[in-house]
Amino acid sequence: MSAFVGGGDNPAFTLTNDGFWPNIDGDDLRAAQRIGADVSNMRLETAAVAAIISINRELRPLKMRHLAAGHDTLQAVPADQVNGTSELVHTYLRAIYCTTSAEVAERYRNYDTTNSGTAKAEEENTSADDYRRDARFAIRDLLGISRTTVELL
């Protein structure tokens, strides 16, 4: 069990994805994003399911292209490997993990009205924004498009 996960309060869980995209291991999500035992499995699962639905919808055209090319899973799509896993899988998991973490960070803000509580809430809000940015970067990387959008005014 991870050092970031409390004792028996949060037993291991896996969220089954659609077969093309990889499943999400709750313990890996907790450890990678340093989500403590104060966030229950029920709340973590709810945030992760919302992330999966959102990211999978956004990436549906990419999935359809890969399926049409004969690749039944994201892991089967030709790509460089990192630690024995497709870089595409790592990037997809990053999108899911960061989107989940953004929701968790927002839901667990400290609403204390003292100066320290306000500073902590602002710090966590920045963290949620950082998670969203990292998720956007991962999605854009999967889609093979630039991370920067520039418009002429």
Phi and psi in degrees as a GROMACS rama.xvg file:
@    title "Ramachandran Plot"
@    xaxis  label "Phi"
@    yaxis  label "Psi"
@TYPE xy
-67.8983  151.375  SER-2
-67.8289  -17.3301  ALA-3
-88.8787  -7.44426  PHE-4
-109.478  130.184  VAL-5
-69.2504  170.415  GLY-6
-49.0311  -151.004  GLY-7
-59.3144  1.45301  GLY-8
-65.6484  -30.7137  ASP-9
-128.116  81.4244  ASN-10
-64.6799  158.186  PRO-11
-59.1451  146.465  ALA-12
-146.951  155.102  PHE-13
-129.285  132.985  THR-14
-94.6891  118.768  LEU-15
-78.1259  124.718  THR-16
-90.9079  -165.503  ASN-17
-84.5536  2.1294  ASP-18
103.505  -36.5435  GLY-19
-83.1259  -51.9153  PHE-20
-81.0251  148.803  TRP-21
-68.4596  152.804  PRO-22
-67.6603  160.451  ASN-23
-112.118  118.968  ILE-24
-88.6385  119.783  ASP-25
-59.8457  -39.6593  GLY-26
-66.5289  -40.4643  ASP-27
-63.1772  -42.5726  ASP-28
-60.1284  -48.7865  LEU-29
-58.5354  -47.6931  ARG-30
-66.9355  -45.5419  ALA-31
-64.1786  -35.5685  ALA-32
-103.627  3.11579  GLN-33
54.7774  49.6876  ARG-34
-94.1365  116.449  ILE-35
-77.4595  174.542  GLY-36
-69.6249  -12.0733  ALA-37
-67.9976  -17.2761  ASP-38
-95.0608  114.739  VAL-39
-67.6762  159.143  SER-40
-57.8059  -39.9382  ASN-41
-59.5471  -45.0109  MET-42
-70.5542  -39.2775  ARG-43
-65.6865  -43.1296  LEU-44
-61.672  -42.5896  GLU-45
-60.2532  -44.916  THR-46
-66.7583  -40.0222  ALA-47
-68.7477  -39.7782  ALA-48
-63.0845  -42.8207  VAL-49
-60.7196  -40.8063  ALA-50
-63.9571  -45.2583  ALA-51
-60.2681  -46.9718  ILE-52
-59.8515  -48.319  ILE-53
-63.5184  -49.421  SER-54
-67.3304  -43.6638  ILE-55
-61.8767  -39.4134  ASN-56
-62.4326  -44.8451  ARG-57
-65.6083  -32.9181  GLU-58
-96.4253  6.48172  LEU-59
-54.2183  -45.5617  ARG-60
-60.4866  -36.9508  PRO-61
-64.4129  -44.9325  LEU-62
-58.5916  -45.5324  LYS-63
-61.8418  -38.4638  MET-64
-63.8758  -44.135  ARG-65
-67.4183  -39.8732  HIS-66
-64.1529  -41.3971  LEU-67
-63.6263  -29.4587  ALA-68
-82.3443  -0.442865  ALA-69
93.6182  14.6447  GLY-70
-101.158  112.061  HIS-71
-78.4826  -20.4962  ASP-72
-138.467  161.033  THR-73
-62.7856  -36.964  LEU-74
-61.2967  -28.8465  GLN-75
-80.9266  -13.1055  ALA-76
-69.6112  129.189  VAL-77
-57.1179  124.17  PRO-78
-164.077  161.98  ALA-79
-62.7204  150.962  ASP-80
-105.246  139.824  GLN-81
-126.148  117.635  VAL-82
55.9184  37.6047  ASN-83
81.061  5.2677  GLY-84
-125.672  142.592  THR-85
-56.0717  137.907  SER-86
-60.8468  -27.2591  GLU-87
-66.8314  -38.8802  LEU-88
-65.5907  -45.0929  VAL-89
-57.4344  -42.9369  HIS-90
-68.5357  -41.1424  THR-91
-60.8996  -46.8761  TYR-92
-60.7057  -37.3362  LEU-93
-61.3237  -42.7955  ARG-94
-60.8448  -45.0503  ALA-95
-66.1693  -48.051  ILE-96
-61.8314  -44.6344  TYR-97
-69.2485  -38.144  CYS-98
-65.8609  -41.7504  THR-99
-61.1109  -46.2171  THR-100
-63.8504  -35.5088  SER-101
-61.8303  -44.5906  ALA-102
-66.5344  -42.5132  GLU-103
-62.1684  -43.8728  VAL-104
-61.6897  -38.6226  ALA-105
-69.1767  -40.3175  GLU-106
-72.2515  -23.3812  ARG-107
-108.255  25.9243  TYR-108
-61.9221  150.524  ARG-109
-89.577  117.252  ASN-110
-92.0862  13.4281  TYR-111
-56.8983  135.388  ASP-112
-90.3726  0.365062  THR-113
-71.1252  167.25  THR-114
-59.5062  -41.3351  ASN-115
-66.7646  -37.8822  SER-116
-66.2397  -40.7143  GLY-117
-64.701  -43.7782  THR-118
-62.7276  -41.912  ALA-119
-63.9505  -42.8497  LYS-120
-62.5106  -41.6759  ALA-121
-65.2047  -38.5861  GLU-122
-62.6007  -44.5919  GLU-123
-69.4002  -34.6379  GLU-124
-63.6998  -43.1063  ASN-125
-59.6216  -40.5826  THR-126
-61.6201  -43.1036  SER-127
-61.6386  -41.1573  ALA-128
-64.6972  -39.1635  ASP-129
-63.4175  -41.8822  ASP-130
-61.5061  -42.8084  TYR-131
-62.1478  -42.0885  ARG-132
-60.7616  -46.5998  ARG-133
-62.8842  -37.6529  ASP-134
-64.7509  -43.0449  ALA-135
-60.527  -43.4801  ARG-136
-59.7613  -44.1906  PHE-137
-63.3164  -43.1318  ALA-138
-62.8693  -45.8404  ILE-139
-63.8826  -36.9051  ARG-140
-63.2219  -43.1832  ASP-141
-62.8465  -38.722  LEU-142
-77.7071  -11.0725  LEU-143
72.7892  30.9091  GLY-144
-117.758  159.803  ILE-145
-60.6016  150.016  SER-146
-80.8917  -9.82942  ARG-147
-112.41  132.957  THR-148
-112.727  123.826  THR-149
-123.756  131.345  VAL-150
-125.809  144.426  GLU-151
-86.5167  133.859  LEU-152
